[in-house]
Amino acid sequence: MKFLPVSINIADKKILLIGGGRVALEKLNSLRRFTCRITIVSRVVDKKILDYPCRIILKSYEKSDLEGFYLVYACTDNPQVNRKIKNDCEDKGTLVNVVDNPASCRFISPAIYKKENMTVAVSSNGEDVKRSIRWRNRIGDFIENTGAGAGILPDHTYFNVTKVEQGQDIIIPEKREPGQDSIPGRSENTGKVTIIGFGPGDPEYLTIKGKRALENADIIFYDDLIDKNYISRFPGEKIFVGKRKGNHSKEQEEINTLLFQAALTGKNAARLKGGDPSIFGRLGEEVQYLQERSVEVDIIPGVTAASAASAKIGIPLTRRGVSKTVAFCSGHRVNDIKIPDAEVLVFFMAASNLGRISHRLITRGWQADTPVAVVSNISMPGQTVRIEKLGDITTGYKADSPSIIIVGKVVDRDMVYRYLKKPKILVTCPDRGNYEKYGSVVHSPLVLEKPGKVPGDPEKIITGYDYLIFNSGAGVIHFFTNLLAAGKDSRSLKKQKIVSTAREISSLLGKWGIIPDIEIPGDQEKVVNYFSSRKINHVRILVPGNADEQELLLEGLRKLRNQADALSVYSYVLPDNIYKADLYSFRYITFSSVPAVENFNKLYGKLPAHIQPVISCGIVKKRMTELQMVE
């Protein structure tokens, strides 16, 4: 096949993507840098597509959908549908690209690197997309690292130029220093393995670079103690390879083989490890195994459990005048433990051996009154902290697993307890919220939001109403997502008065181009009181959100002789994994939905007396009272 590389001005041209899955998302991500005039036709779409400013038409493909479009991408996973799209486009004389089928394409999309006004496009004539992407990435890295994008090439730049055979593209291989040979045995079709540190458990400790690598991974091999709900948002295939004491889902040799096989088939593999992979993470074994087989490996560090534990309890691992040396030790096998000459010792994997470790330290000269911090389930809802003396830790001492043990004079009991006096808040809402300013937040959602599809045209639905009341951020997001999917925007609301029940909701509305006419900070009862005090009646009111939670508001507005209806734009579902927290250490727990209250009641029962609930609205409080969770 012969494709002529050209650049087309699409500024005023409309582009159609048929299909709403991962392939369409990839095309959309590439095209959005050049135009916003993109329409997607599909019965269902990937939820990530909803974040893009494009028109979405939820329907099955018909030939009439092609009318008015300049370029068409057939992105469905049905070969018959793609073939029909290709034939229909040829009948109309429209340029069409059929994914994964270069022979059916009338144009192809190259791998693109774009910076300011410069664009580099790499194409393999549709024969090897992954290879095009790798070459594009090399060129991009070269431009970024050498300043070549500004027209400046450094002196003494060396390249390994491979033999160019008849019919091959000419490439610029990766930059190498003088005398450095290319890696022998590496095939251009070999994939890459990226080893990523996830951190101690809370997904917010994952680095930006680590998250980006997960977004680009074809396959993710993940360890134990990693938030499965969080990694489910990434498109790659997930394979669990976790290892805990006495329970190995995969042996290390098998994991090595799986990583190699993934790279051998050209996949971009991510190896996701808890903490930092370079600290007791078997990093060396995996890297050596892959490098010996000419597989490219990238390493992205993570927040190690040692520094996370230190931060979570407010003590430094080194402190002027107290400690200048710190050593990380494995407590996995007592007979193999070596006691280094350091002022602070941090033990990993030592929960079951802590008593024997304490005995060994004392026999080596450590004082019995040396303070010890035992930090379990770091950064997770069940995190616990215990401060002990070395001599009080006997053979029968029990510590929760996983735990980090910090031994040394930097463990100051008073400092730790002062630090931990910050009120601890358990957030059960789907969103973490802005509670950090009030204390230390632990996010353990008891419900997740499931977007709902508005039946019919949202614009026609809201036409019959005088007021729209937004009393949740999720209601705003999912309402406007439905509006956008119908090819409409905020102009559809020009005849309605918009009511917000919180400053945060007003701010969110502003992102969609809406300034509320009325802001009523408070719960549903305050909204009803507002309408009552101003004698607003005989009007039509629509409340977009979760229909099951609007009972008190709708009932109150109807008593004022108004027509009040709910518009269901999202519902709640249970998370795959709910982590049961130790409630003893919490001062506040947030509840923003009835399902969250009900799930809490099933998991914990009655709310402990020392905990103050933070309740979002009256209907939530009503349900808590019915379940006898509060007085």
C-alpha positions in Angstrom: 0.0 0.0 0.0 1.1 3.5 -0.8 -0.1 6.3 1.4 1.0 9.9 0.5 2.0 11.8 3.7 0.1 15.1 3.5 -1.1 17.8 6.0 -4.8 18.7 5.8 -6.4 21.8 7.2 -9.4 20.6 9.2 -10.1 23.8 11.1 -13.6 24.1 9.6 -14.1 20.4 8.8 -16.4 18.1 10.8 -15.0 14.7 11.8 -17.1 11.6 12.7 -16.0 8.7 14.9 -18.3 5.7 14.8 -17.8 3.6 17.9 -17.4 4.6 21.6 -14.8 2.2 23.0 -11.1 2.3 23.7 -10.1 2.7 20.1 -12.4 5.7 19.7 -11.0 7.2 22.9 -7.5 6.9 21.5 -8.5 8.6 18.2 -10.3 11.3 20.1 -7.3 12.0 22.3 -5.1 12.5 19.1 -7.6 14.5 17.1 -8.5 16.9 19.9 -5.2 18.7 19.5 -6.3 19.9 16.1 -10.0 20.4 16.2 -13.1 20.3 18.5 -15.6 19.7 15.7 -15.8 16.0 16.5 -18.9 13.8 16.6 -19.2 10.3 18.1 -22.0 7.9 17.1 -22.3 4.9 19.3 -24.9 3.1 21.3 -22.6 3.2 24.4 -19.5 5.2 25.0 -16.5 4.8 27.4 -17.0 7.1 30.4 -13.7 8.8 29.7 -15.0 10.1 26.4 -17.5 12.2 28.4 -14.6 14.3 29.6 -13.9 15.6 26.1 -15.7 18.6 24.4 -17.3 16.6 21.6 -20.8 15.9 20.4 -22.0 12.4 21.3 -25.0 10.7 19.6 -26.1 7.6 21.4 -27.5 5.4 18.6 -26.7 2.6 16.2 -24.9 3.5 13.0 -26.9 4.4 9.8 -25.7 5.6 6.5 -27.4 8.9 6.9 -25.0 9.6 9.9 -22.2 10.3 7.3 -23.9 13.5 6.0 -21.8 16.6 6.2 -18.6 14.9 7.5 -15.2 15.4 5.9 -13.3 12.5 7.6 -14.8 9.3 9.1 -13.2 6.8 11.5 -14.8 3.4 11.8 -13.9 2.4 15.4 -16.4 -0.3 16.2 -15.4 -3.8 17.3 -17.7 -5.3 14.8 -16.0 -6.1 11.4 -19.4 -6.3 9.6 -20.3 -2.8 10.8 -16.9 -1.4 9.9 -17.2 -2.9 6.4 -20.6 -1.3 5.9 -19.2 2.1 7.0 -16.3 1.7 4.6 -18.7 0.9 1.7 -21.1 3.7 2.6 -18.2 6.2 2.7 -17.0 5.1 -0.7 -20.5 5.5 -2.2 -20.5 9.1 -0.9 -16.9 9.9 -1.7 -16.0 10.4 1.9 -12.5 9.7 3.2 -12.6 6.8 5.7 -10.2 5.1 8.1 -11.1 1.6 9.3 -9.2 0.7 12.4 -6.9 -2.4 12.3 -7.6 -2.8 8.6 -5.2 -0.8 6.5 -6.4 -2.4 3.3 -9.8 -0.8 3.8 -8.5 2.6 4.6 -8.6 5.6 2.3 -6.4 7.4 4.6 -4.4 6.5 7.7 -3.6 8.4 10.9 0.2 8.6 11.7 1.7 8.6 15.1 2.0 12.3 15.9 4.4 14.4 18.0 3.2 18.0 18.3 4.9 21.0 20.0 3.8 24.6 19.4 3.7 25.0 15.6 5.9 21.9 14.8 4.3 18.6 14.0 6.1 15.3 13.4 4.1 12.4 11.8 5.5 8.9 11.7 3.8 6.2 9.5 4.4 2.6 8.7 1.8 2.7 5.8 -0.6 1.0 8.3 1.6 -2.1 8.6 3.0 -1.7 12.2 1.2 0.8 14.4 3.2 0.0 17.6 6.5 0.5 15.7 5.3 3.9 14.5 4.5 4.9 18.0 7.9 3.8 19.3 9.7 5.8 16.6 7.4 8.8 17.3 8.4 8.6 21.0 12.1 8.4 20.2 11.9 11.5 18.0 9.9 13.3 20.6 12.3 12.4 23.3 15.2 13.5 21.1 13.6 16.9 20.5 12.7 17.4 24.2 16.2 16.3 25.4 18.4 18.1 22.9 16.5 21.3 22.1 16.3 20.3 18.5 12.8 21.6 18.4 14.3 25.1 18.5 16.5 24.3 15.5 19.6 23.7 17.6 21.5 20.4 17.4 24.1 19.9 20.1 27.8 19.3 19.0 29.0 15.7 18.8 25.6 14.1 18.5 26.0 10.4 17.7 23.5 7.9 16.4 23.5 4.2 15.6 22.1 4.2 12.1 20.8 0.8 11.2 21.1 -0.6 7.6 18.3 0.8 5.4 16.9 -1.9 3.1 14.7 -1.4 0.0 11.2 -0.3 0.9 12.0 0.5 4.6 11.4 3.9 6.2 14.5 5.8 7.2 14.5 6.2 11.0 16.4 8.2 13.6 17.3 5.6 16.3 17.6 6.6 19.9 20.5 8.9 20.8 23.6 7.1 22.1 27.0 8.2 23.4 30.2 7.6 21.3 31.2 4.0 21.4 27.9 2.8 22.9 26.4 -0.1 20.9 22.8 -0.9 20.5 21.3 -3.5 22.7 21.9 -6.9 21.0 19.0 -9.2 20.4 16.3 -6.5 20.9 13.5 -6.7 18.2 11.6 -3.6 17.1 8.5 -5.6 17.8 9.4 -6.2 21.5 7.3 -4.3 24.0 8.4 -2.5 27.1 8.0 -3.2 30.8 7.5 -0.2 33.2 7.9 -1.0 36.9 5.9 1.4 39.0 5.8 2.1 42.7 2.2 2.6 43.9 3.0 3.9 47.3 1.8 2.7 50.7 -1.9 2.2 49.7 -3.8 5.5 49.3 -4.0 6.1 45.5 -3.2 9.8 46.1 0.4 8.8 46.8 0.8 7.5 43.3 3.1 9.8 41.2 1.9 11.7 38.2 4.4 9.8 36.1 3.2 6.5 37.5 -0.4 7.4 36.7 0.5 8.3 33.1 2.3 5.0 32.6 -0.8 3.1 33.8 -3.0 5.0 31.4 -0.7 3.9 28.5 -0.3 0.3 29.6 -1.8 -2.6 27.6 -1.6 -4.9 30.5 -1.1 -4.3 34.3 0.4 -6.9 36.6 -0.4 -5.7 40.2 0.5 -6.7 43.7 -1.5 -7.3 46.8 -2.6 -4.3 49.0 -3.2 -2.2 45.8 -6.6 -0.4 45.5 -8.5 -2.6 42.9 -11.3 0.0 42.5 -8.7 2.6 41.6 -6.8 0.6 39.0 -10.1 -0.5 37.4 -10.2 3.0 35.8 -7.3 2.2 33.6 -8.0 0.5 30.2 -5.2 -2.1 30.3 -5.9 -5.8 31.1 -5.4 -6.5 34.8 -3.6 -9.6 36.2 -3.1 -10.1 39.9 0.3 -11.4 40.9 0.3 -10.6 44.6 2.4 -12.4 47.2 1.7 -12.4 51.0 3.3 -14.6 53.6 2.1 -18.2 53.0 -0.1 -17.2 50.1 1.6 -16.6 46.7 -0.8 -16.2 43.8 2.3 -16.4 41.5 5.9 -17.3 42.3 8.6 -14.8 41.3 9.8 -17.0 38.4 6.3 -17.1 37.0 5.9 -13.3 37.3 9.2 -12.9 35.4 8.0 -15.1 32.6 4.6 -13.3 32.4 6.4 -9.9 32.1 8.7 -11.3 29.4 5.9 -12.9 27.4 3.9 -9.6 27.5 6.9 -7.7 26.1 7.6 -10.4 23.5 4.1 -9.9 22.0 4.7 -6.2 21.7 2.6 -5.1 24.7 3.3 -2.1 26.9 3.3 -3.8 30.3 3.1 -2.1 33.7 4.4 -3.9 36.8 2.6 -2.2 39.7 4.2 -2.7 43.1 3.3 -1.4 46.5 5.6 1.2 48.1 8.8 1.8 46.3 9.9 -1.1 44.0 13.6 -0.6 44.9 13.1 -1.3 48.6 12.4 -5.0 49.3 10.4 -5.1 46.1 12.3 -7.8 44.1 13.1 -5.1 41.6 16.6 -6.4 40.9 15.4 -9.9 40.0 12.8 -8.6 37.5 15.1 -6.1 35.9 17.9 -8.5 35.5 15.7 -11.2 34.0 14.2 -8.8 31.5 17.5 -7.1 30.5 19.1 -10.5 29.9 16.4 -11.1 27.4 16.8 -7.6 25.7 13.5 -6.2 27.0 13.5 -2.5 27.6 12.7 -1.6 31.3 11.7 1.7 32.8 11.4 2.2 36.6 9.1 4.8 38.2 9.8 5.2 42.0 7.0 5.3 44.6 6.6 6.6 48.1 8.1 3.9 50.3 6.2 2.7 53.4 9.0 3.9 55.6 8.7 7.6 54.7 4.9 7.3 54.5 4.8 5.9 58.1 7.1 8.7 59.2 4.9 11.3 57.7 1.7 9.8 58.9 2.7 9.9 62.6 4.6 13.2 62.4 8.2 12.0 63.2 11.3 12.4 61.1 13.6 9.5 60.3 16.6 11.7 60.8 16.8 14.7 63.2 19.6 17.0 64.0 21.2 16.1 67.3 19.3 12.8 67.6 19.8 10.8 64.4 22.1 11.2 61.5 21.8 7.6 60.2 18.9 5.4 59.3 18.8 1.8 58.0 16.1 -0.1 56.2 15.9 -3.8 57.3 13.9 -6.8 56.4 12.2 -8.5 59.3 10.9 -11.4 57.1 13.3 -14.1 58.3 14.6 -13.7 61.8 17.7 -15.9 61.4 18.8 -13.7 58.4 18.3 -10.4 60.2 21.4 -8.3 60.4 21.5 -5.4 62.9 23.3 -2.5 61.1 25.2 0.3 62.9 22.6 3.0 62.7 20.7 5.3 65.1 17.3 4.6 63.6 16.2 1.2 62.2 13.1 0.7 60.0 11.9 -2.9 59.7 9.7 -4.0 56.8 7.7 -7.3 56.8 8.3 -7.7 60.6 4.8 -8.0 62.1 5.0 -11.7 63.0 8.6 -11.5 64.2 8.6 -8.3 66.2 9.1 -10.0 69.6 12.1 -11.9 68.4 13.6 -8.8 66.7 13.2 -6.9 70.0 15.0 -9.6 71.9 17.9 -9.6 69.4 18.2 -5.8 69.5 18.5 -5.9 73.3 21.1 -8.6 73.2 23.1 -6.5 70.8 23.2 -3.5 73.2 20.0 -1.5 72.4 18.5 0.0 75.6 15.2 -1.6 76.8 13.5 1.9 77.0 14.2 2.7 73.3 10.9 3.9 71.8 9.4 1.9 69.0 6.6 3.0 66.6 4.4 0.2 65.1 2.5 1.6 62.2 0.0 -0.8 60.5 -2.0 -0.4 57.3 -0.3 2.9 56.5 -2.5 5.5 54.8 -5.5 3.1 54.7 -8.8 3.5 56.6 -7.6 0.8 59.1 -4.3 2.6 59.9 -3.2 2.1 63.6 -0.3 3.5 65.5 1.2 2.1 68.7 4.2 3.5 70.6 6.0 1.0 72.7 9.3 0.5 74.6 11.7 -2.0 73.1 11.8 -4.0 76.4 8.0 -4.3 76.5 7.8 -6.1 73.1 7.9 -9.7 74.0 7.8 -12.9 71.9 4.0 -13.0 72.0 3.5 -9.4 70.9 1.0 -9.1 68.1 1.1 -6.5 65.3 -1.3 -6.2 62.4 0.1 -7.0 59.0 1.3 -5.1 57.0 3.3 -3.0 59.5 6.3 -0.7 59.5 8.4 -0.8 62.7 10.5 2.3 63.5 13.1 1.9 66.3 15.1 4.8 67.7 15.1 8.0 69.8 13.4 10.0 66.9 10.2 8.2 68.0 9.0 10.9 70.4 5.7 9.7 72.1 4.5 13.2 72.9 5.3 14.5 69.4 3.4 11.6 67.8 0.4 12.1 70.0 0.3 15.8 69.4 0.5 15.2 65.7 -2.2 12.6 65.8 -4.5 14.9 67.7 -5.6 16.4 64.5 -9.2 15.3 64.0 -9.4 12.3 61.8 -12.2 12.3 59.3 -13.6 9.2 57.5 -15.1 10.2 54.2 -17.6 7.7 52.9 -18.7 9.8 49.9 -17.6 8.8 46.3 -15.6 12.0 46.1 -12.8 12.8 48.6 -14.1 16.4 49.0 -12.4 19.3 50.6 -12.2 18.1 54.2 -8.4 18.3 54.5 -8.7 21.8 56.0 -10.6 20.3 58.9 -8.3 17.4 59.8 -6.7 14.2 58.5 -8.8 12.6 55.8 -9.2 8.9 55.2 -11.2 8.2 52.0 -13.1 4.9 52.1 -16.2 5.3 49.8 -19.2 3.1 50.7 -20.9 3.9 47.4 -19.8 4.8 43.9 -21.7 6.9 41.3 -23.1 5.2 38.2 -24.0 7.7 35.5 -27.6 7.5 34.3 -29.0 8.0 30.8 -31.8 10.6 30.6 -34.6 9.0 28.5 -35.2 11.3 25.5 -33.9 14.8 24.8 -32.8 16.6 28.0 -33.5 20.0 26.4 -37.2 19.0 25.7 -37.5 17.7 29.2 -36.4 20.9 30.9 -38.4 23.1 28.6 -41.5 22.5 30.7 -39.9 23.8 34.0 -39.4 27.2 35.5 -36.7 26.3 38.1 -33.8 23.8 38.1 -32.4 23.0 41.6 -28.9 21.5 41.8 -28.2 20.1 45.3 -25.2 17.9 44.5 -22.0 18.2 42.5 -22.7 14.8 41.0 -26.1 16.1 39.8 -24.3 18.9 38.0 -21.7 16.7 36.3 -24.1 14.0 35.2 -26.9 16.4 34.1 -24.6 18.4 31.8 -22.9 15.2 30.6 -26.3 14.1 29.3 -27.0 17.5 27.8 -23.7 17.4 26.0 -24.3 13.8 24.8 -27.5 15.1 23.2 -25.5 17.7 21.3 -26.7 20.6 23.5 -25.0 23.0 25.9 -25.8 25.5 28.6 -27.8 27.6 26.2 -30.6 25.1 26.7 -31.1 26.5 30.2 -31.7 30.2 29.2 -35.4 30.1 30.3 -35.0 28.5 33.7 -34.0 30.0 37.0 -31.0 28.0 38.3 -30.8 27.3 42.1 -27.6 26.1 43.8 -27.4 24.8 47.3 -23.7 25.3 48.0 -20.8 27.5 47.0 -19.0 24.4 45.6 -22.0 23.6 43.5 -22.1 27.1 42.1 -18.4 26.9 41.3 -19.0 23.6 39.4 -21.9 25.2 37.5 -19.6 28.0 36.5 -17.4 25.5 34.7 -20.4 24.7 32.5 -21.0 28.3 31.8 -23.8 28.8 34.3 -24.1 31.5 37.0 -26.9 30.5 39.5 -29.7 32.9 39.9 -30.2 31.8 43.5 -27.7 30.3 46.0 -29.2 28.7 49.1 -26.5 27.2 51.2 -27.9 24.4 53.3 -29.9 21.2 53.1 -33.3 20.4 51.4 -35.3 21.9 54.3 -33.6 25.3 53.8 -34.5 25.3 50.1 -38.1 24.6 51.0 -38.0 27.4 53.6 -36.6 29.8 50.9 -39.4 29.1 48.5 -42.0 29.3 51.3 -40.7 32.7 52.7 -40.9 34.2 49.2 -44.2 32.7 48.4 -42.9 31.0 45.3 -45.7 28.6 44.3 -47.6 27.3 41.3 -44.3 26.9 39.5 -42.7 23.9 37.9 -39.4 22.7 39.5 -37.0 20.0 38.3 -34.3 18.6 40.5 -31.5 16.7 38.6 -29.6 14.2 40.7 -30.2 10.9 42.4 -34.0 10.5 42.4 -34.1 8.4 45.5 -32.6 11.2 47.6 -35.0 14.0 46.7 -38.0 12.9 48.8 -38.0 15.6 51.5 -37.3 18.4 49.0 -40.0 17.3 46.5 -42.6 16.8 49.2 -41.9 20.2 50.8 -42.1 22.0 47.4 -45.3 20.2 46.5 -46.9 21.3 49.8 -46.3 24.9 48.6 -48.5 24.0 45.6 -45.7 23.6 43.1 -45.1 20.9 40.5 -41.8 19.3 41.7 -40.1 16.4 39.9 -36.8 14.6 40.1 -34.6 13.8 37.1 -32.5 10.8 37.7 -29.0 11.4 36.2 -27.0 9.0 38.4 -27.4 6.2 40.8 -25.3 4.5 43.4 -23.6 1.1 43.3 -21.4 -0.8 45.8 -17.6 -0.6 45.4 -15.9 -3.9 44.6 -13.9 -3.8 47.8 -15.0 -1.9 50.9 -12.2 -1.5 53.5 -13.5 -1.8 57.1 -11.8 1.0 59.1 -11.0 1.0 62.8 -13.6 3.6 64.0 -11.9 4.2 67.4 -9.5 6.8 66.0 -12.0 8.8 64.0 -13.8 12.0 65.2 -16.0 12.6 62.2 -17.6 10.5 59.5 -19.2 12.1 56.4 -22.5 10.8 54.9 -23.8 12.3 51.7 -26.3 9.6 50.5 -28.9 7.2 51.9 -27.1 4.1 50.3 -23.8 5.1 52.1 -25.8 5.2 55.4 -27.3 1.8 54.7 -24.0 0.3 53.7 -22.3 1.7 56.8 -25.1 0.2 59.0 -24.5 -3.2 57.4 -20.8 -3.0 57.9 -20.5 -1.3 61.3 -23.9 -1.2 62.9 -24.6 1.8 65.2 -22.4 4.8 65.0 -20.0 5.0 68.0 -20.9 7.6 70.6 -17.5 9.5 70.2 -18.0 10.1 66.5 -19.8 13.2 65.1 -21.5 12.5 61.8 -21.3 15.1 59.0 -24.7 14.8 57.3 -25.3 16.4 53.9 -29.1 16.7 54.0 -32.3 15.9 55.9 -33.1 12.7 54.1 -29.8 11.2 55.0 -30.4 12.2 58.7 -33.9 10.7 58.5 -32.6 7.4 57.3 -29.9 7.3 60.0 -32.6 7.9 62.6 -34.8 5.1 61.1 -31.8 2.8 61.5 -31.2 4.0 65.0 -27.7 5.1 64.1 -28.2 8.5 65.7 -30.5 9.9 68.4 
